[in-house]
Protein backbone atom coordinates (compact mmCIF):
# COMPACT_ATOMS: atom_id res chain seq x y z
CA UNK A 1 0.00 0.00 0.00
CA UNK A 2 1.58 3.34 -1.02
CA UNK A 3 2.15 6.00 1.59
CA UNK A 4 -0.43 8.78 1.52
CA UNK A 5 0.65 12.29 0.59
CA UNK A 6 0.24 15.19 2.99
CA UNK A 7 -2.38 16.64 0.67
CA UNK A 8 -4.47 13.47 0.74
CA UNK A 9 -4.18 13.37 4.54
CA UNK A 10 -5.33 17.01 4.79
CA UNK A 11 -8.31 16.22 2.56
CA UNK A 12 -9.09 13.22 4.75
CA UNK A 13 -8.88 15.32 7.90
CA UNK A 14 -11.21 17.89 6.33
CA UNK A 15 -13.69 15.05 5.76
CA UNK A 16 -13.49 14.25 9.48
CA UNK A 17 -11.04 11.34 9.34
CA UNK A 18 -9.28 11.61 12.69
CA UNK A 19 -6.58 9.11 11.70
CA UNK A 20 -5.57 11.30 8.76
CA UNK A 21 -4.83 14.27 10.98
CA UNK A 22 -3.12 11.94 13.45
CA UNK A 23 -0.74 10.86 10.70
CA UNK A 24 0.06 14.51 9.89
CA UNK A 25 0.83 15.10 13.57
CA UNK A 26 3.06 12.03 13.63
CA UNK A 27 4.94 13.21 10.54
CA UNK A 28 5.55 16.75 11.77
CA UNK A 29 5.64 16.51 15.56
CA UNK A 30 9.45 16.57 15.76
CA UNK A 31 9.93 19.55 13.46
CA UNK A 32 7.12 21.49 15.14
CA UNK A 33 8.56 20.70 18.56
CA UNK A 34 12.01 21.86 17.40
CA UNK A 35 10.58 25.18 16.20
CA UNK A 36 8.83 25.65 19.52
CA UNK A 37 11.88 24.64 21.53
CA UNK A 38 14.17 27.04 19.72
CA UNK A 39 11.74 29.88 20.28
CA UNK A 40 10.67 29.02 23.82
CA UNK A 41 13.93 27.60 25.18
CA UNK A 42 12.31 25.25 27.66
CA UNK A 43 11.18 21.69 27.04
CA UNK A 44 7.79 21.63 28.77
CA UNK A 45 6.75 25.00 27.37
CA UNK A 46 7.83 23.90 23.89
CA UNK A 47 5.76 20.72 24.20
CA UNK A 48 2.74 22.76 25.29
CA UNK A 49 3.14 25.23 22.43
CA UNK A 50 3.62 22.41 19.91
CA UNK A 51 0.37 20.86 21.08
CA UNK A 52 -1.33 24.28 20.84
CA UNK A 53 -0.01 24.63 17.29
CA UNK A 54 -1.50 21.31 16.18
CA UNK A 55 -4.85 22.16 17.78
CA UNK A 56 -4.88 25.60 16.14
CA UNK A 57 -3.89 24.11 12.78
CA UNK A 58 -6.68 21.53 13.02
CA UNK A 59 -9.24 24.23 13.77
CA UNK A 60 -8.03 26.27 10.80
CA UNK A 61 -7.32 23.42 8.42
CA UNK A 62 -9.90 24.73 5.95
CA UNK A 63 -7.65 27.81 5.44
CA UNK A 64 -4.74 25.63 4.30
CA UNK A 65 -3.94 25.94 0.59
CA UNK A 66 -3.92 22.32 -0.55
CA UNK A 67 -1.57 23.20 -3.43
CA UNK A 68 1.20 24.15 -1.01
CA UNK A 69 3.35 21.91 1.21
CA UNK A 70 1.95 21.16 4.66
CA UNK A 71 5.29 21.21 6.55
CA UNK A 72 6.12 24.92 6.18
CA UNK A 73 2.51 25.84 6.98
CA UNK A 74 2.37 23.89 10.25
CA UNK A 75 5.78 25.28 11.28
CA UNK A 76 4.53 28.82 10.61
CA UNK A 77 1.49 28.09 12.77
CA UNK A 78 3.86 26.89 15.52
CA UNK A 79 6.00 30.01 15.17
CA UNK A 80 2.97 32.25 15.52
CA UNK A 81 1.70 30.32 18.54
CA UNK A 82 5.11 30.74 20.21
CA UNK A 83 5.40 34.41 19.35
CA UNK A 84 1.91 35.06 20.71
CA UNK A 85 2.89 33.29 23.92
CA UNK A 86 6.20 35.18 24.17
CA UNK A 87 4.48 38.51 23.65
CA UNK A 88 2.34 37.75 26.71
CA UNK A 89 5.22 36.44 28.86
CA UNK A 90 8.75 37.34 29.87
CA UNK A 91 10.99 35.28 27.56
CA UNK A 92 14.12 35.88 29.65
CA UNK A 93 12.81 33.70 32.49
CA UNK A 94 12.74 30.41 30.56
CA UNK A 95 15.64 28.06 31.39
CA UNK A 96 17.40 26.32 28.53
CA UNK A 97 17.39 22.53 28.57
CA UNK A 98 19.13 20.02 26.34
CA UNK A 99 17.38 19.83 22.99
CA UNK A 100 15.34 16.75 22.24
CA UNK A 101 17.44 14.20 20.41
CA UNK A 102 19.48 16.54 18.19
CA UNK A 103 22.82 15.14 19.27
CA UNK A 104 21.70 11.75 20.51
CA UNK A 105 24.22 9.84 18.37
CA UNK A 106 27.86 10.90 18.50
CA UNK A 107 30.15 10.37 15.54
CA UNK A 108 31.83 7.05 16.05
CA UNK A 109 35.15 8.11 14.54
CA UNK A 110 35.60 11.51 16.22
CA UNK A 111 33.83 11.81 19.58
CA UNK A 112 35.89 14.87 20.62
CA UNK A 113 34.80 16.81 17.55
CA UNK A 114 31.18 15.77 18.06
CA UNK A 115 31.32 16.88 21.70
CA UNK A 116 32.83 20.22 20.68
CA UNK A 117 30.14 20.65 18.02
CA UNK A 118 27.39 19.84 20.53
CA UNK A 119 28.84 22.30 23.06
CA UNK A 120 29.06 25.02 20.40
CA UNK A 121 25.47 24.33 19.32
CA UNK A 122 24.35 24.57 22.95
CA UNK A 123 26.10 27.93 23.35
CA UNK A 124 24.49 29.19 20.14
CA UNK A 125 21.05 28.07 21.38
CA UNK A 126 21.68 29.81 24.71
CA UNK A 127 22.75 32.98 22.90
CA UNK A 128 19.63 32.79 20.73
CA UNK A 129 17.51 32.78 23.88
CA UNK A 130 18.91 36.20 24.81
CA UNK A 131 17.53 37.76 21.60
CA UNK A 132 14.10 39.40 21.52
CA UNK A 133 11.37 37.01 20.32
CA UNK A 134 10.94 38.63 16.90
CA UNK A 135 14.68 38.21 16.22
CA UNK A 136 14.63 34.59 17.41
CA UNK A 137 11.71 33.96 15.08
CA UNK A 138 13.45 35.25 11.94
CA UNK A 139 16.62 33.29 12.78
CA UNK A 140 14.58 30.12 13.38
CA UNK A 141 12.55 30.45 10.20
CA UNK A 142 15.48 31.37 7.96
CA UNK A 143 18.32 29.21 9.29
CA UNK A 144 16.58 26.25 10.92
CA UNK A 145 13.43 25.96 8.77
CA UNK A 146 15.04 27.29 5.58
CA UNK A 147 12.11 29.53 4.64
CA UNK A 148 12.48 32.25 2.02
CA UNK A 149 12.25 35.92 2.96
CA UNK A 150 8.78 36.04 1.40
CA UNK A 151 7.64 33.02 3.45
CA UNK A 152 9.05 34.58 6.63
CA UNK A 153 7.24 37.82 5.85
CA UNK A 154 4.01 35.94 5.33
CA UNK A 155 4.41 33.98 8.56
CA UNK A 156 5.26 36.99 10.69
CA UNK A 157 3.25 39.68 8.92
CA UNK A 158 6.33 41.60 7.84
CA UNK A 159 7.32 43.25 4.59
CA UNK A 160 10.35 41.91 2.70
CA UNK A 161 12.31 44.97 3.87
CA UNK A 162 11.34 44.36 7.50
CA UNK A 163 12.36 40.69 7.24
CA UNK A 164 15.78 41.68 5.90
CA UNK A 165 16.21 44.33 8.60
CA UNK A 166 15.17 41.97 11.41
CA UNK A 167 17.42 39.23 10.08
CA UNK A 168 20.39 41.59 9.77
CA UNK A 169 19.88 42.94 13.30
CA UNK A 170 19.29 39.47 14.71
CA UNK A 171 22.49 38.11 13.15
CA UNK A 172 24.44 41.14 14.36
CA UNK A 173 23.12 40.80 17.92
CA UNK A 174 23.77 37.05 17.90
CA UNK A 175 27.29 37.57 16.57
CA UNK A 176 28.04 40.16 19.25
CA UNK A 177 26.73 37.85 21.93
CA UNK A 178 28.81 34.91 20.67
CA UNK A 179 31.95 37.07 20.37
CA UNK A 180 31.50 38.21 23.96
CA UNK A 181 31.52 34.52 24.93
CA UNK A 182 34.61 33.79 22.86
CA UNK A 183 32.85 31.98 19.99
CA UNK A 184 33.13 34.63 17.28
Backbone as JSON, one array per atom type, in Angstrom:
{
  "sequence": "XXXXXXXXXXXXXXXXXXXXXXXXXXXXXXXXXXXXXXXXXXXXXXXXXXXXXXXXXXXXXXXXXXXXXXXXXXXXXXXXXXXXXXXXXXXXXXXXXXXXXXXXXXXXXXXXXXXXXXXXXXXXXXXXXXXXXXXXXXXXXXXXXXXXXXXXXXXXXXXXXXXXXXXXXXXXXXXXXXXXXXXX",
  "N": [[0.85, -1.18, 0.0], [0.72, 2.16, -0.96], [2.32, 5.02, 0.52], [0.43, 7.66, 1.9], [0.01, 10.98, 0.62], [0.77, 14.23, 2.01], [-1.17, 16.06, 1.21], [-3.36, 14.41, 0.58], [-3.88, 13.42, 3.1], [-4.6, 15.78, 4.46], [-6.96, 16.39, 3.08], [-8.44, 14.17, 3.86], [-8.58, 14.64, 6.64], [-10.1, 16.97, 6.6], [-12.49, 15.88, 5.83], [-13.21, 14.74, 8.14], [-11.8, 12.55, 9.04], [-10.19, 11.29, 11.6], [-7.86, 9.78, 11.93], [-6.34, 10.54, 9.76], [-5.52, 13.18, 10.3], [-4.08, 12.6, 12.57], [-1.93, 11.17, 11.49], [-0.64, 13.24, 10.11], [0.17, 14.77, 12.3], [1.92, 12.94, 13.48], [3.91, 12.82, 11.49], [4.97, 15.42, 11.54], [5.51, 16.18, 14.14], [8.06, 16.25, 15.39], [9.53, 18.24, 13.99], [7.9, 20.47, 14.44], [7.97, 20.59, 17.23], [10.72, 21.17, 17.51], [10.87, 23.76, 16.37], [9.3, 25.13, 18.23], [10.78, 24.67, 20.56], [13.21, 25.99, 20.02], [12.32, 28.58, 19.95], [11.05, 28.94, 22.41], [12.75, 27.86, 24.39], [12.58, 26.12, 26.52], [11.8, 22.9, 27.57], [9.22, 21.77, 28.49], [7.46, 23.92, 28.06], [7.8, 24.22, 25.32], [6.74, 21.79, 24.42], [4.07, 22.16, 25.2], [3.37, 24.38, 23.61], [3.75, 23.29, 21.06], [1.73, 21.39, 21.01], [-0.45, 23.16, 21.2], [-0.14, 24.4, 18.73], [-0.74, 22.34, 16.89], [-3.42, 21.91, 17.55], [-4.52, 24.43, 16.94], [-3.93, 24.5, 14.2], [-5.51, 22.36, 13.3], [-8.07, 23.35, 13.8], [-8.11, 25.38, 11.97], [-7.78, 24.24, 9.54], [-9.21, 24.32, 7.18], [-8.36, 26.67, 6.02], [-5.97, 26.12, 4.91], [-3.94, 26.04, 2.05], [-4.27, 23.71, -0.26], [-2.61, 23.22, -2.4], [-0.09, 23.84, -1.62], [2.9, 22.95, 0.28], [2.5, 21.07, 3.31], [4.24, 21.0, 5.55], [5.87, 23.5, 5.88], [3.71, 25.21, 6.41], [2.53, 24.26, 8.84], [4.7, 24.64, 10.53], [4.89, 27.41, 10.46], [2.51, 28.06, 11.72], [3.13, 27.07, 14.26], [5.27, 28.77, 14.91], [3.92, 31.23, 15.07], [2.16, 30.69, 17.2], [4.02, 30.41, 19.28], [5.25, 32.96, 19.27], [3.05, 34.56, 19.93], [2.62, 33.63, 22.52], [5.08, 34.36, 23.71], [4.92, 37.13, 23.52], [3.11, 37.65, 25.47], [4.39, 36.9, 27.74], [7.37, 36.86, 29.83], [10.2, 36.37, 28.14], [12.81, 36.02, 29.01], [12.88, 34.54, 31.29], [12.79, 31.83, 30.91], [14.34, 28.72, 31.38], [17.09, 27.09, 29.72], [17.09, 23.94, 28.31], [18.54, 20.74, 27.49], [18.36, 20.0, 24.05], [15.87, 18.09, 22.43], [16.92, 15.11, 21.39], [18.7, 16.02, 19.3], [21.47, 15.69, 19.26], [21.81, 13.01, 19.79], [23.23, 10.8, 18.86], [26.56, 10.26, 18.76], [29.38, 10.96, 16.65], [31.03, 8.14, 15.53], [33.73, 7.93, 14.8], [35.02, 10.32, 15.61], [34.7, 11.38, 18.49], [35.5, 13.56, 20.11], [35.35, 15.8, 18.45], [32.63, 15.77, 17.87], [31.58, 16.22, 20.42], [32.57, 18.79, 20.89], [31.24, 20.14, 18.84], [28.58, 19.8, 19.68], [28.67, 21.19, 22.11], [29.21, 23.77, 21.16], [26.89, 24.21, 19.64], [25.03, 24.21, 21.7], [25.79, 26.52, 23.08], [25.25, 28.41, 21.12], [22.45, 28.09, 20.94], [21.78, 28.94, 23.53], [22.65, 31.6, 23.38], [20.88, 32.49, 21.41], [18.54, 32.51, 22.87], [18.76, 34.84, 24.3], [18.06, 36.83, 22.6], [15.55, 39.17, 21.43], [12.12, 38.05, 21.03], [11.09, 38.43, 18.34], [13.4, 38.55, 16.83], [14.53, 36.06, 17.35], [12.62, 34.53, 16.08], [12.89, 35.17, 13.29], [15.48, 34.21, 12.83], [15.14, 31.48, 13.44], [13.21, 30.72, 11.48], [14.53, 31.3, 9.09], [17.16, 30.1, 9.2], [16.92, 27.6, 10.47], [14.54, 26.48, 9.58], [14.65, 27.01, 6.96], [13.16, 28.83, 5.36], [12.06, 31.08, 2.78], [12.63, 34.65, 2.34], [10.21, 35.85, 1.64], [8.37, 33.91, 2.54], [8.89, 34.03, 5.28], [8.12, 36.65, 5.8], [5.38, 36.42, 5.24], [4.63, 34.61, 7.26], [5.16, 36.04, 9.59], [3.94, 38.44, 9.25], [5.33, 40.58, 8.08], [6.95, 43.01, 5.98], [9.05, 42.48, 3.06], [11.32, 44.07, 3.29], [11.32, 44.59, 6.06], [11.73, 41.99, 7.03], [14.35, 41.5, 6.09], [15.71, 43.51, 7.49], [15.19, 42.8, 10.2], [16.41, 40.28, 10.21], [19.08, 40.94, 9.63], [19.7, 42.54, 11.89], [19.23, 40.69, 13.91], [21.16, 38.71, 13.35], [23.46, 40.25, 13.73], [23.24, 40.97, 16.46], [23.3, 38.4, 17.58], [25.84, 37.56, 16.74], [27.44, 39.42, 18.14], [26.88, 38.68, 20.75], [27.88, 36.04, 20.77], [30.59, 36.54, 20.22], [31.28, 37.9, 22.54], [31.3, 35.8, 24.26], [33.42, 34.41, 23.44], [33.17, 32.89, 21.11], [33.15, 33.95, 18.57]],
  "CA": [[0.0, 0.0, 0.0], [1.58, 3.34, -1.02], [2.15, 6.0, 1.59], [-0.43, 8.78, 1.52], [0.65, 12.29, 0.59], [0.24, 15.19, 2.99], [-2.38, 16.64, 0.67], [-4.47, 13.47, 0.74], [-4.18, 13.37, 4.54], [-5.33, 17.01, 4.79], [-8.31, 16.22, 2.56], [-9.09, 13.22, 4.75], [-8.88, 15.32, 7.9], [-11.21, 17.89, 6.33], [-13.69, 15.05, 5.76], [-13.49, 14.25, 9.48], [-11.04, 11.34, 9.34], [-9.28, 11.61, 12.69], [-6.58, 9.11, 11.7], [-5.57, 11.3, 8.76], [-4.83, 14.27, 10.98], [-3.12, 11.94, 13.45], [-0.74, 10.86, 10.7], [0.06, 14.51, 9.89], [0.83, 15.1, 13.57], [3.06, 12.03, 13.63], [4.94, 13.21, 10.54], [5.55, 16.75, 11.77], [5.64, 16.51, 15.56], [9.45, 16.57, 15.76], [9.93, 19.55, 13.46], [7.12, 21.49, 15.14], [8.56, 20.7, 18.56], [12.01, 21.86, 17.4], [10.58, 25.18, 16.2], [8.83, 25.65, 19.52], [11.88, 24.64, 21.53], [14.17, 27.04, 19.72], [11.74, 29.88, 20.28], [10.67, 29.02, 23.82], [13.93, 27.6, 25.18], [12.31, 25.25, 27.66], [11.18, 21.69, 27.04], [7.79, 21.63, 28.77], [6.75, 25.0, 27.37], [7.83, 23.9, 23.89], [5.76, 20.72, 24.2], [2.74, 22.76, 25.29], [3.14, 25.23, 22.43], [3.62, 22.41, 19.91], [0.37, 20.86, 21.08], [-1.33, 24.28, 20.84], [-0.01, 24.63, 17.29], [-1.5, 21.31, 16.18], [-4.85, 22.16, 17.78], [-4.88, 25.6, 16.14], [-3.89, 24.11, 12.78], [-6.68, 21.53, 13.02], [-9.24, 24.23, 13.77], [-8.03, 26.27, 10.8], [-7.32, 23.42, 8.42], [-9.9, 24.73, 5.95], [-7.65, 27.81, 5.44], [-4.74, 25.63, 4.3], [-3.94, 25.94, 0.59], [-3.92, 22.32, -0.55], [-1.57, 23.2, -3.43], [1.2, 24.15, -1.01], [3.35, 21.91, 1.21], [1.95, 21.16, 4.66], [5.29, 21.21, 6.55], [6.12, 24.92, 6.18], [2.51, 25.84, 6.98], [2.37, 23.89, 10.25], [5.78, 25.28, 11.28], [4.53, 28.82, 10.61], [1.49, 28.09, 12.77], [3.86, 26.89, 15.52], [6.0, 30.01, 15.17], [2.97, 32.25, 15.52], [1.7, 30.32, 18.54], [5.11, 30.74, 20.21], [5.4, 34.41, 19.35], [1.91, 35.06, 20.71], [2.89, 33.29, 23.92], [6.2, 35.18, 24.17], [4.48, 38.51, 23.65], [2.34, 37.75, 26.71], [5.22, 36.44, 28.86], [8.75, 37.34, 29.87], [10.99, 35.28, 27.56], [14.12, 35.88, 29.65], [12.81, 33.7, 32.49], [12.74, 30.41, 30.56], [15.64, 28.06, 31.39], [17.4, 26.32, 28.53], [17.39, 22.53, 28.57], [19.13, 20.02, 26.34], [17.38, 19.83, 22.99], [15.34, 16.75, 22.24], [17.44, 14.2, 20.41], [19.48, 16.54, 18.19], [22.82, 15.14, 19.27], [21.7, 11.75, 20.51], [24.22, 9.84, 18.37], [27.86, 10.9, 18.5], [30.15, 10.37, 15.54], [31.83, 7.05, 16.05], [35.15, 8.11, 14.54], [35.6, 11.51, 16.22], [33.83, 11.81, 19.58], [35.89, 14.87, 20.62], [34.8, 16.81, 17.55], [31.18, 15.77, 18.06], [31.32, 16.88, 21.7], [32.83, 20.22, 20.68], [30.14, 20.65, 18.02], [27.39, 19.84, 20.53], [28.84, 22.3, 23.06], [29.06, 25.02, 20.4], [25.47, 24.33, 19.32], [24.35, 24.57, 22.95], [26.1, 27.93, 23.35], [24.49, 29.19, 20.14], [21.05, 28.07, 21.38], [21.68, 29.81, 24.71], [22.75, 32.98, 22.9], [19.63, 32.79, 20.73], [17.51, 32.78, 23.88], [18.91, 36.2, 24.81], [17.53, 37.76, 21.6], [14.1, 39.4, 21.52], [11.37, 37.01, 20.32], [10.94, 38.63, 16.9], [14.68, 38.21, 16.22], [14.63, 34.59, 17.41], [11.71, 33.96, 15.08], [13.45, 35.25, 11.94], [16.62, 33.29, 12.78], [14.58, 30.12, 13.38], [12.55, 30.45, 10.2], [15.48, 31.37, 7.96], [18.32, 29.21, 9.29], [16.58, 26.25, 10.92], [13.43, 25.96, 8.77], [15.04, 27.29, 5.58], [12.11, 29.53, 4.64], [12.48, 32.25, 2.02], [12.25, 35.92, 2.96], [8.78, 36.04, 1.4], [7.64, 33.02, 3.45], [9.05, 34.58, 6.63], [7.24, 37.82, 5.85], [4.01, 35.94, 5.33], [4.41, 33.98, 8.56], [5.26, 36.99, 10.69], [3.25, 39.68, 8.92], [6.33, 41.6, 7.84], [7.32, 43.25, 4.59], [10.35, 41.91, 2.7], [12.31, 44.97, 3.87], [11.34, 44.36, 7.5], [12.36, 40.69, 7.24], [15.78, 41.68, 5.9], [16.21, 44.33, 8.6], [15.17, 41.97, 11.41], [17.42, 39.23, 10.08], [20.39, 41.59, 9.77], [19.88, 42.94, 13.3], [19.29, 39.47, 14.71], [22.49, 38.11, 13.15], [24.44, 41.14, 14.36], [23.12, 40.8, 17.92], [23.77, 37.05, 17.9], [27.29, 37.57, 16.57], [28.04, 40.16, 19.25], [26.73, 37.85, 21.93], [28.81, 34.91, 20.67], [31.95, 37.07, 20.37], [31.5, 38.21, 23.96], [31.52, 34.52, 24.93], [34.61, 33.79, 22.86], [32.85, 31.98, 19.99], [33.13, 34.63, 17.28]],
  "C": [[0.89, 1.23, 0.0], [1.28, 4.3, 0.12], [1.34, 7.18, 1.08], [0.36, 10.08, 1.52], [0.05, 13.17, 1.68], [-1.08, 15.77, 2.51], [-3.58, 15.7, 0.84], [-4.85, 13.32, 2.22], [-4.95, 14.62, 4.98], [-6.78, 16.87, 4.31], [-9.1, 15.23, 3.43], [-9.48, 13.86, 6.08], [-10.04, 16.29, 7.74], [-12.54, 17.15, 6.22], [-14.03, 14.45, 7.13], [-12.77, 12.97, 9.85], [-9.95, 11.67, 10.37], [-7.9, 10.99, 12.47], [-5.72, 9.87, 10.71], [-4.83, 12.45, 9.43], [-3.79, 13.72, 11.96], [-1.82, 11.6, 12.73], [0.05, 12.13, 10.39], [0.81, 14.93, 11.15], [2.06, 14.23, 13.75], [4.21, 12.46, 12.72], [5.67, 14.49, 10.93], [5.78, 17.1, 13.23], [7.06, 16.9, 15.95], [9.84, 17.94, 15.24], [9.16, 20.68, 14.13], [7.67, 21.68, 16.55], [9.89, 21.47, 18.5], [11.84, 23.36, 17.19], [10.2, 25.79, 17.54], [9.96, 25.69, 20.54], [12.87, 25.77, 21.29], [13.62, 28.41, 20.06], [11.46, 30.02, 21.77], [11.84, 28.75, 24.77], [13.74, 26.67, 26.36], [11.44, 24.09, 27.19], [9.67, 21.62, 27.27], [6.97, 22.7, 28.06], [6.7, 24.73, 25.87], [6.82, 22.79, 23.57], [4.34, 21.27, 24.23], [2.41, 23.59, 24.05], [3.0, 24.39, 21.16], [2.21, 21.82, 19.87], [-0.64, 21.94, 20.69], [-1.31, 24.5, 19.33], [-0.81, 23.6, 16.5], [-3.01, 21.49, 16.36], [-5.31, 23.35, 16.93], [-4.92, 25.25, 14.65], [-5.12, 23.28, 12.42], [-7.93, 22.39, 12.9], [-9.28, 25.11, 12.53], [-7.59, 25.52, 9.54], [-7.98, 23.82, 7.1], [-9.22, 25.94, 5.29], [-6.36, 27.38, 4.74], [-4.91, 25.52, 2.79], [-3.39, 24.57, 0.21], [-2.84, 22.19, -1.61], [-0.18, 23.45, -2.87], [1.61, 23.02, -0.07], [2.82, 22.16, 2.63], [3.02, 21.52, 5.7], [5.57, 22.67, 6.87], [4.91, 25.61, 6.83], [2.38, 25.52, 8.47], [3.5, 24.51, 11.09], [5.53, 26.78, 11.44], [3.46, 28.99, 11.67], [2.18, 27.99, 14.13], [4.63, 28.16, 15.89], [5.07, 31.08, 15.7], [2.43, 31.96, 16.91], [2.77, 30.71, 19.58], [5.28, 32.24, 20.37], [4.25, 35.04, 20.14], [2.13, 34.81, 22.19], [4.01, 34.18, 24.48], [5.81, 36.64, 24.34], [3.64, 38.74, 24.9], [3.18, 37.41, 27.94], [6.59, 37.07, 28.79], [9.65, 36.24, 29.36], [12.32, 35.05, 28.27], [14.08, 34.94, 30.85], [12.84, 32.21, 32.19], [14.14, 29.79, 30.6], [15.84, 27.24, 30.12], [17.74, 24.9, 28.94], [18.0, 21.91, 27.33], [18.05, 19.75, 25.31], [17.09, 18.36, 22.74], [16.02, 16.03, 21.09], [18.37, 14.72, 19.34], [20.87, 15.94, 18.12], [22.85, 13.8, 20.0], [22.77, 10.74, 20.1], [25.5, 10.58, 18.05], [28.53, 10.22, 17.32], [31.06, 9.31, 16.11], [33.32, 7.29, 15.89], [35.78, 9.26, 15.29], [34.73, 12.04, 17.35], [34.2, 13.18, 20.15], [35.31, 15.99, 19.76], [33.28, 16.9, 17.72], [30.81, 16.46, 19.37], [31.51, 18.38, 21.56], [31.69, 20.85, 19.86], [28.86, 20.78, 18.84], [27.48, 20.98, 21.53], [28.67, 23.65, 22.37], [27.59, 25.25, 20.07], [24.68, 24.75, 20.56], [24.58, 26.05, 23.28], [25.37, 28.84, 22.36], [23.01, 29.23, 20.54], [20.86, 28.97, 22.59], [21.75, 31.27, 24.3], [21.48, 33.4, 22.17], [18.53, 33.15, 21.72], [17.61, 34.19, 24.45], [18.36, 37.24, 23.84], [16.04, 38.0, 21.85], [13.35, 38.37, 20.67], [11.28, 37.21, 18.81], [12.26, 38.36, 16.17], [14.9, 36.7, 16.25], [13.79, 33.96, 16.31], [12.32, 34.02, 13.68], [14.66, 34.34, 11.78], [16.11, 31.86, 12.63], [14.02, 29.82, 12.0], [13.53, 30.44, 9.04], [16.52, 30.25, 8.04], [18.0, 27.78, 9.73], [15.46, 25.64, 10.08], [13.63, 26.24, 7.29], [13.91, 27.91, 4.75], [12.71, 30.71, 3.87], [12.07, 33.51, 2.77], [10.75, 36.17, 2.8], [7.94, 35.17, 2.34], [7.73, 33.52, 4.89], [8.13, 35.78, 6.8], [5.78, 37.42, 6.0], [3.68, 35.36, 6.69], [4.35, 34.99, 9.69], [4.54, 38.31, 10.42], [4.19, 40.85, 8.7], [6.51, 41.81, 6.34], [8.68, 42.61, 4.33], [11.47, 42.76, 3.33], [12.44, 44.76, 5.38], [12.0, 43.02, 7.84], [13.88, 40.83, 7.15], [16.39, 42.47, 7.05], [16.26, 43.51, 9.89], [16.25, 40.91, 11.36], [18.81, 39.81, 10.24], [20.66, 41.94, 11.23], [20.0, 41.72, 14.2], [20.66, 38.8, 14.58], [23.57, 38.94, 13.83], [24.42, 40.96, 15.88], [23.63, 39.43, 18.36], [25.29, 36.98, 17.8], [27.99, 38.29, 17.71], [27.99, 39.34, 20.53], [27.74, 36.69, 21.92], [30.27, 35.38, 20.79], [32.26, 37.39, 21.82], [31.74, 36.94, 24.78], [32.7, 33.76, 24.35], [34.35, 32.83, 21.73], [32.97, 32.64, 18.63], [34.44, 34.93, 16.69]]
}
